[in-house]
Amino acid sequence: MASSTCNHVASPTTTNNNNVQMDDDLCTIECTVCTGFEEVAREEAMEVLGVNDVQVGRGHILIKMPVKDATKVLTLNGIDNCVVRLHKVTDFGFTDDEVECMVKLQHLVERVNWKSGIKVWFKFFSFHLPISDEPVTTIPIDFGSVIPSSSIKTLPKQAKSNRKDYGRHKRTKLEKKALKENKDVAGVTEKSSSPENDLSEPKDLAEQNIVDKHENSSAEPVLPPPEKKPRVKHVDPSKPSFRATCYRTGQNHVFNSMCAAANFGGAVQTYFGWNVEMRNFDIEVVLTIVDDDVAVGIALTKTSLHRRLITDFGPTTLRPTTAYNMLRMCKIQDGEVVCDPMCGSGSIPIQSAVCWPKAINICGEIHPRAMEKIAANIKGVNEMRVEKSLPHLSLSVLRWNACKMPLPDQSVDVFITDLPFGKRCSIRCFGRVGSRKDNWKLYPAVMHEMARVAKLDSGRVCLLTQDKKCMFKCMQHFTKYWKKQSYIWVNIGGLIAGIWLFRRTGLKITGQPIPTLWHASVPDDCEKNMPLPDNAIEHQAKKKTPVSKDIADE
Ligand SMILES: C[S@@+](CC[C@H](N)C(=O)[O-])C[C@H]1O[C@@H](n2cnc3c(N)ncnc32)[C@H](O)[C@@H]1O
């Protein structure tokens, strides 16, 4: 599709508010992306979709594209979720009166261009009947009384604070079960305050109630559950089912996201008479509140796109969408040798083999359990490829120690890896591998080995780690061999991680690596030259996982 097609604006055009373009030909699709990779995702969208109007926001991109091509967004590799944006209001006017705020949200339903949204939704999903965009009730609409947040069950305070306690919170049986089913119990109540919340699997009231019951039961003597009358739900088969989800960011709201979702969702139900369904819904209406801005959309993905490739997730598996964005940073050329020396369950090399099949993809890993996972993931991808009549992946996997790779000198063009973070790994990684102290030996040893194996002058290395201090210390020992090209800060599951891209200098490596960075100091100019984004510091402080604390512990 040529970009000129995208610029065609059909008449009549109605812009309902601010930047949401509404007409028969164009739609605005919001795609979430790992914070920090917005520009990389924008570049991919422009290149792959042939559009030239892609705006960047924190943790998302907004693509304006023809409705007829809307499903092509699913071919993008660096994005996680998609929502067609139907309405946007800046300066919505939230006050400190919860009822007033909720009444305003209810009436927002009348201002949304549902027609356009339903049209785009039908490109992605189906329903056995046409879906009307007309209200079923007479105007002026009576949306009924507001549901106050006090009547919505939330997690007890203690339970919430436990969940924020990264790594120390011992999972309850129920949480483990929920995690097994891929539900993020920790985020149930507050889909709020952090744009890093995974927009892929929103939580619902049903899950909420399960957790509440459980948390309460640990404090009280165990009583048999009161007998519940089965709820009789009136379902109109001529209408689709739906649920409303709210993502909220901002400190000054007197309501929570559950309350906003309940009131907005209730108004949608009154307006259309759609059936409420928390799990197997047809339509997911998405309300996004960022400070005093409100956007309404309809979800175009039911599960995050990062689940497309990897089926067997391990404790530290990187999202393949994030892996793709890292790979893009390396500007891989046909015929280049691309190597992930610590591949874990294989997100990076599998994504590379899928998207850069003309490169020679190899990878290695030390831990046998990770080796099992990558084998399972490759098998899963190959099964999908057979169904699509595609050839098996071309990817060599070896069990090795990344500090002593069985590869000849100057044989690899691109090293790319997600280094053991220490923080997550020390708690949950496969076996013993990877504590923060181990990193102080591991990082210089791997940097040294990669300098041996990388091609002189043209070799690149792209490294992701949350252990910034170790990385800062390490890179000063390798300036002779690795020249820093660029870096970005990204948000990996609420932790701020750095991604560094280095290019190999022309100097041949000699000697042994520094045995440990234990005594090495962090160069003064590192933090100054690579300041964390303001919001990153804020976010970390809120999570009570300041980097300085971890360093002090060590
Ligand atoms: C952060 S994880 C990588 C996760 C991976 N990107 C994924 O998607 O699953 C780091 C990996 O490095 C591996 N590792 C640690 N030390 C290693 C070494 N010396 N040689 C090879 N692999 C190592 C760990 O076993 C772990 O799987």
Ligand as a Chemical Component Dictionary entry (heavy atoms), coordinates in Angstrom:
data_LIG
# 
_chem_comp.id                   LIG 
_chem_comp.type                 NON-POLYMER 
_chem_comp.pdbx_formal_charge   0 
_chem_comp.three_letter_code    LIG 
# 
loop_
_chem_comp_atom.comp_id 
_chem_comp_atom.atom_id 
_chem_comp_atom.alt_atom_id 
_chem_comp_atom.type_symbol 
_chem_comp_atom.charge 
_chem_comp_atom.model_Cartn_x 
_chem_comp_atom.model_Cartn_y 
_chem_comp_atom.model_Cartn_z 
_chem_comp_atom.pdbx_ordinal 
LIG C1  C1  C 0  17.788 -13.101 31.197 1  
LIG S1  S1  S 1  17.936 -14.769 30.760 2  
LIG C2  C2  C 0  17.658 -14.780 29.042 3  
LIG C3  C3  C 0  16.230 -14.879 28.731 4  
LIG C4  C4  C 0  15.958 -15.089 27.278 5  
LIG N1  N1  N 0  16.171 -13.882 26.504 6  
LIG C5  C5  C 0  14.558 -15.625 27.064 7  
LIG O1  O1  O 0  13.788 -15.038 26.310 8  
LIG O2  O2  O -1 14.212 -16.632 27.681 9  
LIG C6  C6  C 0  19.654 -15.042 30.838 10 
LIG C7  C7  C 0  20.035 -16.444 30.468 11 
LIG O3  O3  O 0  21.460 -16.530 30.493 12 
LIG C8  C8  C 0  21.780 -17.852 30.850 13 
LIG N2  N2  N 0  23.187 -17.848 31.280 14 
LIG C9  C9  C 0  23.705 -17.354 32.421 15 
LIG N3  N3  N 0  25.032 -17.531 32.440 16 
LIG C10 C10 C 0  25.366 -18.145 31.275 17 
LIG C11 C11 C 0  26.573 -18.563 30.709 18 
LIG N4  N4  N 0  27.742 -18.422 31.345 19 
LIG N5  N5  N 0  26.555 -19.139 29.487 20 
LIG C12 C12 C 0  25.381 -19.308 28.820 21 
LIG N6  N6  N 0  24.209 -18.926 29.316 22 
LIG C13 C13 C 0  24.185 -18.345 30.527 23 
LIG C14 C14 C 0  20.790 -18.185 31.953 24 
LIG O4  O4  O 0  20.649 -19.573 32.111 25 
LIG C15 C15 C 0  19.524 -17.509 31.415 26 
LIG O5  O5  O 0  18.749 -18.423 30.701 27 
# 
loop_
_chem_comp_bond.comp_id 
_chem_comp_bond.atom_id_1 
_chem_comp_bond.atom_id_2 
_chem_comp_bond.value_order 
_chem_comp_bond.pdbx_ordinal 
LIG C1  S1  SING 1  
LIG S1  C2  SING 2  
LIG S1  C6  SING 3  
LIG C2  C3  SING 4  
LIG C3  C4  SING 5  
LIG C4  N1  SING 6  
LIG C4  C5  SING 7  
LIG C5  O1  DOUB 8  
LIG C5  O2  SING 9  
LIG C6  C7  SING 10 
LIG C7  O3  SING 11 
LIG C7  C15 SING 12 
LIG O3  C8  SING 13 
LIG C8  N2  SING 14 
LIG C8  C14 SING 15 
LIG N2  C9  SING 16 
LIG N2  C13 SING 17 
LIG C9  N3  DOUB 18 
LIG N3  C10 SING 19 
LIG C10 C11 SING 20 
LIG C10 C13 DOUB 21 
LIG C11 N4  SING 22 
LIG C11 N5  DOUB 23 
LIG N5  C12 SING 24 
LIG C12 N6  DOUB 25 
LIG N6  C13 SING 26 
LIG C14 O4  SING 27 
LIG C14 C15 SING 28 
LIG C15 O5  SING 29 
# 
